[in-house]
Amino acid sequence: MRVGLIRALTTSDRRILHAHADLLAGSFGFDVLTRCIPDQPFGVYDDASSRTAAPKVAALAQQMAGGVDALIISCCADPGLTETRAVLDIPVIGAGSAAAAAALAFGGRAGVLGLTHQAPGPIAEALGETMLLIDGPDSSGIPEGFLTPTGIFDALAQAHMLVDAGAELIVPGSTGLSSIGMTAVLRDRLGVPVIDPVTAAGSVLLSGAAARTMQLV
């Protein structure tokens, strides 16, 4: 499957740019084409930056649609998801919505680990009262914060605090954690399920493709 992946973060660092594509290719064997939106070097980190990103994501999606079988918006805020689905006839998956759906499938109290003390809209709306948030460290206010030693340490500390507060699984509220491979680290350290939003989106695509194949048999 040829998958278009949209990063809601402007970067020229090829390691960061292609981190999610490498994750999807390694997990599912997808052939991934990655592009990033322009003029957002700090990515999406609040409601205002999400609103700014939405039309850029939708425009980029339309440019990419002709060369791919499906699209993933690799951001937990799902900027531009509704607008993109309205104009394209290929599957479009948001990482935030996919992560929330996976959390609901697991069941239990979901601790959301993200950039701020607010969960991204798609995750908060889907999880509702099953969601657990805490007042934790503040160093990772933007996605780049997870790339620093302090950001990594604080993410680990906040994840432990969520489990101590009663979280039965962890849902990262930023795909920046996927960029640094934090999901595997958290699983080893915490002993509870940790949902990677990027691979959750890949799982949705894979299950959808399998369902469409079954319909044709």
Backbone as numpy.savetxt, mean C-alpha at the origin, in Angstrom:
# Nx Ny Nz CAx CAy CAz Cx Cy Cz
1.17 -12.03 -16.37 0.32 -10.83 -16.37 1.20 -9.58 -16.37
0.89 -8.65 -17.24 1.60 -7.37 -17.32 0.86 -6.37 -16.43
1.51 -5.90 -15.39 0.89 -5.04 -14.39 1.55 -3.67 -14.40
0.73 -2.64 -14.49 1.22 -1.28 -14.34 1.15 -0.87 -12.88
2.25 -0.36 -12.35 2.30 0.02 -10.95 2.60 1.52 -10.85
1.72 2.24 -10.19 1.86 3.68 -10.05 2.32 4.02 -8.64
3.47 4.68 -8.55 3.98 5.15 -7.27 3.51 6.59 -7.07
2.84 6.84 -5.94 2.37 8.19 -5.62 3.46 8.96 -4.89
4.65 8.83 -5.40 5.85 9.43 -4.85 6.79 9.72 -6.01
7.32 10.93 -6.06 8.24 11.29 -7.13 9.66 10.99 -6.68
10.34 10.11 -7.39 11.71 9.77 -7.03 12.51 9.37 -8.26
13.80 9.69 -8.24 14.71 9.24 -9.29 15.62 8.13 -8.78
15.43 7.75 -7.52 16.19 6.65 -6.93 15.60 5.35 -7.43
16.32 4.64 -8.28 15.77 3.45 -8.92 15.48 2.34 -7.92
16.25 2.28 -6.85 16.00 1.25 -5.84 14.65 1.46 -5.19
14.36 2.71 -4.83 13.08 3.03 -4.21 11.95 2.91 -5.23
12.18 3.42 -6.44 11.15 3.42 -7.47 10.67 2.00 -7.78
11.60 1.08 -7.86 11.26 -0.28 -8.31 11.11 -1.28 -7.16
11.16 -0.81 -5.92 11.06 -1.73 -4.79 9.76 -2.52 -4.80
8.65 -1.86 -5.11 7.36 -2.54 -5.08 7.21 -3.48 -6.28
7.75 -3.08 -7.41 7.72 -3.95 -8.58 8.51 -5.23 -8.32
9.66 -5.09 -7.68 10.47 -6.26 -7.35 9.71 -7.19 -6.40
8.99 -6.60 -5.46 8.20 -7.40 -4.51 7.10 -8.18 -5.23
6.41 -7.52 -6.14 5.32 -8.17 -6.88 5.86 -9.24 -7.84
6.97 -8.93 -8.50 7.55 -9.91 -9.42 8.03 -11.14 -8.67
8.66 -10.91 -7.51 9.16 -12.04 -6.74 8.06 -12.86 -6.11
6.96 -12.22 -5.73 5.87 -12.93 -5.05 4.92 -13.63 -6.01
4.68 -13.01 -7.18 3.63 -13.51 -8.08 4.09 -13.77 -9.51
5.30 -13.37 -9.83 5.79 -13.55 -11.19 5.23 -12.55 -12.19
4.66 -11.44 -11.70 4.12 -10.42 -12.60 5.25 -9.74 -13.37
4.95 -9.35 -14.58 5.80 -8.46 -15.36 5.33 -7.04 -15.05
6.12 -6.26 -14.33 5.65 -5.00 -13.77 6.31 -3.80 -14.45
5.46 -2.87 -14.86 5.91 -1.59 -15.40 5.61 -0.52 -14.36
6.66 0.12 -13.85 6.50 1.11 -12.78 6.68 2.52 -13.31
5.79 3.41 -12.86 5.91 4.84 -13.13 5.56 5.60 -11.86
6.10 6.80 -11.72 5.74 7.63 -10.56 5.12 8.94 -11.03
4.26 9.50 -10.20 3.63 10.76 -10.52 4.64 11.89 -10.36
4.41 13.03 -11.02 5.37 14.13 -10.93 5.12 15.04 -9.72
6.17 15.75 -9.34 6.07 16.89 -8.42 5.53 16.55 -7.04
5.79 15.35 -6.56 5.42 15.01 -5.18 6.57 14.24 -4.53
7.68 14.93 -4.27 8.85 14.26 -3.71 8.63 13.68 -2.32
7.62 14.18 -1.60 7.32 13.64 -0.27 6.14 12.68 -0.30
5.65 12.36 -1.50 4.59 11.38 -1.65 3.25 11.85 -1.11
2.50 10.92 -0.58 1.18 11.19 0.00 1.27 10.93 1.50
0.98 11.94 2.29 1.14 11.83 3.73 0.00 12.46 4.53
-0.97 13.08 3.84 -2.15 13.63 4.51 -3.25 13.80 3.47
-4.39 14.32 3.90 -5.53 14.46 2.99 -5.22 15.41 1.84
-4.52 16.50 2.13 -4.21 17.48 1.09 -3.30 16.89 0.02
-2.26 16.19 0.42 -1.35 15.59 -0.57 -2.04 14.47 -1.35
-2.99 13.79 -0.72 -3.75 12.77 -1.43 -4.63 13.39 -2.50
-5.28 14.50 -2.16 -6.12 15.20 -3.15 -5.27 15.72 -4.30
-4.08 16.21 -4.01 -3.19 16.70 -5.05 -2.74 15.56 -5.97
-2.51 14.40 -5.38 -2.02 13.26 -6.16 -3.09 12.63 -7.03
-4.35 12.71 -6.62 -5.42 11.96 -7.30 -5.49 12.22 -8.80
-5.55 13.48 -9.27 -5.64 13.68 -10.72 -4.36 13.27 -11.44
-3.22 13.34 -10.78 -1.97 12.91 -11.39 -1.97 11.40 -11.59
-2.46 10.69 -10.59 -2.55 9.23 -10.69 -3.50 8.83 -11.82
-4.66 9.48 -11.88 -5.64 9.15 -12.92 -5.08 9.42 -14.31
-4.37 10.54 -14.46 -3.79 10.87 -15.77 -2.71 9.87 -16.16
-1.85 9.50 -15.21 -0.79 8.54 -15.50 -1.38 7.17 -15.81
-2.43 6.80 -15.10 -3.08 5.51 -15.35 -3.60 5.42 -16.77
-4.18 6.49 -17.25 -4.70 6.48 -18.62 -3.57 6.35 -19.63
-2.41 6.94 -19.33 -1.26 6.82 -20.23 -0.73 5.38 -20.26
-0.79 4.70 -19.12 -0.22 3.36 -19.01 -1.17 2.26 -19.44
-2.47 2.54 -19.45 -3.48 1.50 -19.58 -3.35 0.66 -20.84
-2.92 1.27 -21.94 -2.86 0.54 -23.19 -1.82 -0.56 -23.22
-0.85 -0.51 -22.33 0.23 -1.48 -22.36 0.24 -2.47 -21.22
-0.84 -2.50 -20.42 -0.86 -3.40 -19.26 -2.22 -4.09 -19.16
-2.25 -5.18 -18.40 -3.49 -5.92 -18.18 -4.25 -5.43 -16.95
-3.54 -4.78 -16.04 -4.14 -4.30 -14.80 -3.24 -3.23 -14.22
-3.79 -2.47 -13.27 -3.02 -1.40 -12.62 -3.12 -1.53 -11.11
-2.02 -1.21 -10.44 -1.99 -1.10 -8.98 -1.57 0.31 -8.61
-2.36 0.97 -7.77 -1.96 2.25 -7.20 -1.28 1.92 -5.88
0.04 2.05 -5.84 0.81 1.54 -4.72 0.95 2.59 -3.64
-0.18 2.94 -3.05 -0.25 3.93 -1.97 -1.45 3.57 -1.11
-1.29 3.60 0.21 -2.38 3.17 1.09 -3.55 4.15 1.14
-3.36 5.36 0.63 -4.47 6.31 0.57 -5.31 6.11 -0.70
-4.86 5.24 -1.61 -5.57 4.98 -2.87 -5.92 6.25 -3.63
-4.99 7.20 -3.78 -5.34 8.44 -4.49 -5.71 8.17 -5.95
-6.80 8.75 -6.40 -7.22 8.61 -7.79 -7.86 7.28 -8.14
-8.11 6.42 -7.16 -8.66 5.09 -7.46 -10.04 5.19 -8.09
-10.92 5.96 -7.48 -12.28 6.09 -8.00 -12.28 6.71 -9.38
-11.49 7.77 -9.56 -11.43 8.47 -10.85 -10.87 7.56 -11.95
-9.87 6.76 -11.60 -9.25 5.88 -12.59 -10.19 4.76 -13.00
-10.85 4.16 -12.03 -11.78 3.08 -12.35 -12.93 3.58 -13.23
-13.28 4.84 -13.08 -14.41 5.39 -13.85 -14.10 5.50 -15.34
-12.80 5.56 -15.70 -12.46 5.81 -17.11 -11.73 4.65 -17.77
-11.38 3.61 -17.00 -10.66 2.48 -17.58 -11.47 1.20 -17.46
-11.24 0.28 -18.38 -11.98 -0.99 -18.34 -11.07 -2.16 -18.00
-9.93 -1.88 -17.38 -9.06 -2.93 -16.87 -9.10 -2.88 -15.34
-8.74 -3.96 -14.65 -8.75 -3.93 -13.18 -7.79 -2.88 -12.62
-8.26 -2.12 -11.65 -7.42 -1.13 -10.96 -7.55 -1.39 -9.46
-6.43 -1.68 -8.82 -6.43 -2.06 -7.42 -5.68 -1.00 -6.60
-6.25 -0.60 -5.48 -5.58 0.30 -4.55 -4.96 -0.50 -3.43
-3.72 -0.17 -3.07 -3.03 -0.93 -2.03 -3.72 -0.80 -0.68
-4.27 0.38 -0.38 -4.95 0.56 0.89 -6.20 -0.29 1.01
-7.03 -0.28 -0.03 -8.24 -1.09 -0.03 -7.92 -2.57 0.04
-6.87 -2.99 -0.67 -6.49 -4.40 -0.67 -6.00 -4.83 0.71
-5.21 -3.98 1.38 -4.72 -4.29 2.72 -5.87 -4.39 3.71
-6.83 -3.48 3.60 -7.99 -3.51 4.50 -8.81 -4.76 4.28
-9.01 -5.16 3.03 -9.77 -6.38 2.73 -9.08 -7.61 3.31
-7.75 -7.64 3.20 -7.01 -8.77 3.77 -7.14 -8.80 5.29
-7.11 -7.63 5.92 -7.26 -7.56 7.37 -8.62 -8.06 7.81
-9.66 -7.69 7.07 -11.00 -8.15 7.40 -11.11 -9.66 7.22
-10.41 -10.19 6.23 -10.44 -11.64 6.01 -9.76 -12.38 7.17
-8.68 -11.81 7.72 -8.03 -12.40 8.88 -8.94 -12.35 10.10
-9.64 -11.22 10.26 -10.47 -11.01 11.45 -9.62 -10.57 12.63
-10.28 -10.10 13.67 -9.56 -9.66 14.85 -9.27 -8.17 14.84
-8.67 -7.68 15.91 -8.35 -6.27 16.07 -7.13 -5.93 15.25
-7.25 -4.98 14.34 -6.17 -4.63 13.42 -5.48 -3.35 13.87
-4.20 -3.45 14.20 -3.42 -2.27 14.54 -2.84 -1.65 13.29
-3.12 -0.37 13.06 -2.65 0.31 11.86 -1.38 1.07 12.17
-0.33 0.74 11.46 1.00 1.34 11.64 1.28 2.24 10.45
1.34 3.55 10.67 1.49 4.44 9.53 2.30 5.67 9.81
2.08 6.68 8.98 2.87 7.90 9.03 2.46 8.82 10.17
1.20 8.80 10.52 0.67 9.70 11.54 -0.23 8.90 12.47
-0.94 9.57 13.32 -1.86 8.90 14.23 -3.27 8.82 13.64
-3.35 8.96 12.33 -4.60 8.75 11.60 -4.35 7.72 10.51
-5.28 6.81 10.33 -5.14 5.81 9.28 -5.58 6.39 7.94
-4.99 5.94 6.83 -5.48 6.37 5.51 -6.96 6.06 5.36
-7.67 6.93 4.65 -9.12 6.81 4.51 -9.62 5.43 4.13
-9.09 4.80 3.08 -9.62 3.49 2.67 -9.49 2.44 3.77
-8.42 2.50 4.55 -8.23 1.53 5.63 -9.18 1.84 6.79
-9.25 3.11 7.17 -10.12 3.49 8.29 -11.58 3.19 7.99
-12.02 3.49 6.77 -13.42 3.28 6.41 -13.77 1.80 6.39
-12.85 0.98 5.91 -13.14 -0.46 5.82 -13.08 -1.15 7.18
-12.11 -0.79 8.00 -11.93 -1.50 9.27 -12.86 -1.03 10.37
-13.21 0.26 10.36 -14.15 0.77 11.34 -13.73 0.49 12.77
-14.62 -0.11 13.55 -14.37 -0.32 14.97 -13.36 -1.43 15.24
-12.99 -2.20 14.24 -11.97 -3.23 14.45 -10.56 -2.65 14.39
-10.43 -1.36 14.07 -9.13 -0.72 13.92 -8.62 -0.20 15.25
-7.32 -0.37 15.46 -6.66 0.13 16.66 -5.57 1.11 16.26
-5.61 2.32 16.82 -4.57 3.32 16.63 -4.04 3.72 17.99
-2.77 4.11 18.03 -2.19 4.58 19.28 -1.38 5.84 19.01
-1.05 6.56 20.07 -0.12 7.68 19.98 1.29 7.12 20.09
1.98 7.12 18.96 3.32 6.56 18.93 4.34 7.58 18.48
5.51 7.14 18.04 6.58 8.04 17.61 6.15 8.90 16.42
6.80 10.05 16.28 6.41 11.01 15.24 7.46 11.19 14.15
8.49 10.38 14.13 9.60 10.66 13.21 9.25 10.43 11.75
8.28 9.55 11.49 7.97 9.18 10.10 6.72 9.91 9.62
6.83 11.22 9.48 5.69 12.00 9.04 5.47 11.96 7.54
6.48 11.54 6.80 6.40 11.39 5.35 7.00 10.04 4.99
6.68 9.49 3.80 7.21 8.17 3.45 8.72 8.05 3.56
9.47 9.13 3.22 10.93 9.09 3.31 11.42 8.84 4.73
10.57 9.15 5.71 10.97 8.96 7.09 11.31 7.53 7.42
10.69 6.58 6.72 10.97 5.18 6.97 12.34 4.75 6.45
12.98 5.59 5.66 14.28 5.25 5.10 15.42 5.63 6.02
15.12 6.28 7.12 16.15 6.70 8.07 16.23 5.70 9.23
17.39 5.59 9.88 17.48 4.69 11.04 16.46 5.01 12.12
16.21 6.30 12.37 15.23 6.68 13.39 13.83 6.23 12.98
13.50 6.42 11.70 12.18 6.01 11.22 11.96 4.52 11.34
12.98 3.73 11.01 12.87 2.28 11.11 12.70 1.86 12.57
13.50 2.43 13.45 13.41 2.11 14.88 12.04 2.47 15.43
11.55 3.65 15.06 10.26 4.09 15.58 9.11 3.25 15.04
9.20 2.80 13.79 8.17 1.92 13.24 8.12 0.60 14.03
9.29 0.05 14.34 9.34 -1.16 15.15 8.74 -0.93 16.53
9.10 0.21 17.13 8.60 0.51 18.46 7.09 0.67 18.47
6.57 1.36 17.46 5.12 1.57 17.41 4.39 0.26 17.16
4.97 -0.61 16.33 4.34 -1.91 16.09 4.24 -2.72 17.38
5.30 -2.71 18.17 5.27 -3.41 19.46 4.21 -2.80 20.38
4.09 -1.47 20.35 3.09 -0.80 21.19 1.68 -1.20 20.77
1.46 -1.36 19.48 0.14 -1.77 18.99 -0.22 -3.16 19.49
0.74 -4.08 19.41 0.49 -5.44 19.88 0.25 -5.43 21.38
1.04 -4.66 22.11 0.84 -4.57 23.57 -0.52 -4.00 23.91
-1.06 -3.14 23.01 -2.36 -2.52 23.25 -3.52 -3.41 22.83
-3.22 -4.58 22.25 -4.28 -5.52 21.92 -4.46 -5.83 20.45
-3.58 -5.32 19.59 -3.69 -5.64 18.16 -3.40 -7.11 17.91
-4.27 -7.75 17.13 -4.10 -9.16 16.80 -3.45 -9.35 15.43
-3.36 -8.29 14.67 -2.62 -8.26 13.41 -2.22 -6.82 13.14
-1.25 -6.63 12.26 -0.75 -5.30 11.93 -1.00 -5.00 10.46
-1.52 -3.81 10.21 -1.73 -3.33 8.85 -0.89 -2.07 8.65
0.17 -2.13 7.88 0.92 -0.91 7.60 0.05 0.10 6.88
0.09 1.33 7.34 -0.70 2.39 6.71 0.08 3.18 5.70
1.23 2.67 5.30 2.06 3.32 4.29 2.82 2.26 3.52
2.83 2.36 2.20 3.63 1.43 1.40 5.12 1.76 1.49
5.46 2.86 2.18 6.86 3.13 2.46 7.50 2.01 3.26
6.70 1.34 4.10 7.21 0.19 4.85 7.50 -0.99 3.93
6.74 -1.10 2.84 7.03 -2.16 1.86 8.35 -1.89 1.15
8.66 -0.61 0.96 9.89 -0.24 0.24 11.14 -0.71 0.97
11.07 -0.84 2.29 12.25 -1.23 3.06 12.15 -2.66 3.59
11.16 -3.42 3.11 11.04 -4.81 3.51 10.67 -5.00 4.96
9.91 -4.05 5.52 9.60 -4.08 6.94 8.62 -5.19 7.33
7.80 -5.63 6.37 6.78 -6.63 6.71 7.41 -7.90 7.28
8.45 -8.41 6.62 9.10 -9.63 7.09 9.73 -9.42 8.46
10.30 -8.25 8.66 10.93 -7.95 9.95 9.88 -7.94 11.06
8.76 -7.30 10.80 7.70 -7.23 11.81 7.13 -8.61 12.12
6.95 -9.43 11.11 6.43 -10.78 11.34 7.37 -11.56 12.26
8.67 -11.43 12.03 9.64 -12.15 12.85 9.64 -11.63 14.29
9.50 -10.31 14.43 9.61 -9.70 15.76 8.34 -9.81 16.58
7.18 -9.77 15.93 5.92 -9.62 16.65 5.17 -10.92 16.90
5.30 -11.87 15.99 4.57 -13.12 16.14 3.08 -13.02 15.85
2.66 -11.97 15.13 1.27 -11.83 14.70 1.26 -11.60 13.19
0.12 -11.84 12.52 0.07 -11.56 11.08 0.35 -10.09 10.78
1.12 -9.86 9.74 1.42 -8.50 9.26 1.10 -8.47 7.77
0.21 -7.59 7.38 -0.25 -7.54 5.99 0.57 -6.53 5.22
1.22 -6.99 4.16 1.93 -6.05 3.29 0.94 -5.51 2.26
0.74 -4.19 2.19 -0.28 -3.65 1.28 0.03 -3.88 -0.20
1.31 -3.93 -0.55 1.67 -4.14 -1.96 1.36 -5.57 -2.37
1.76 -6.55 -1.57 1.45 -7.93 -1.93 -0.04 -8.23 -1.76
-0.71 -7.50 -0.87 -2.17 -7.65 -0.77 -2.83 -7.26 -2.09
-2.36 -6.17 -2.69 -2.89 -5.75 -3.99 -2.59 -6.79 -5.05
-1.39 -7.37 -5.01 -1.05 -8.42 -5.96 -1.94 -9.65 -5.80
-2.25 -9.99 -4.56 -3.12 -11.14 -4.30 -4.52 -10.92 -4.87
-5.01 -9.68 -4.75 -6.33 -9.36 -5.30 -6.32 -9.54 -6.82
-5.27 -9.07 -7.46 -5.17 -9.23 -8.92 -5.09 -10.70 -9.30
-4.29 -11.45 -8.57 -4.12 -12.86 -8.90 -5.42 -13.63 -8.73
-6.14 -13.37 -7.64 -7.41 -14.07 -7.40 -8.45 -13.66 -8.43
-8.43 -12.38 -8.83 -9.36 -11.92 -9.86 -9.08 -12.56 -11.20
-7.78 -12.70 -11.54 -7.42 -13.36 -12.79 -7.82 -14.81 -12.79
-7.64 -15.48 -11.66 -8.04 -16.89 -11.55 -9.54 -17.04 -11.70
-10.30 -16.12 -11.10 -11.75 -16.18 -11.21 -12.21 -15.99 -12.65
-11.57 -15.05 -13.35 -11.94 -14.81 -14.75 -11.61 -16.03 -15.61
-10.49 -16.70 -15.31 -10.12 -17.90 -16.05 -11.16 -19.00 -15.84
-11.59 -19.17 -14.60 -12.59 -20.21 -14.30 -13.88 -19.96 -15.04
-14.24 -18.69 -15.19 -15.49 -18.36 -15.91 -15.41 -18.75 -17.38
-14.17 -18.81 -17.92 -14.00 -19.12 -19.34 -13.92 -20.63 -19.59
-13.71 -21.40 -18.53 -13.56 -22.85 -18.70 -14.93 -23.51 -18.92
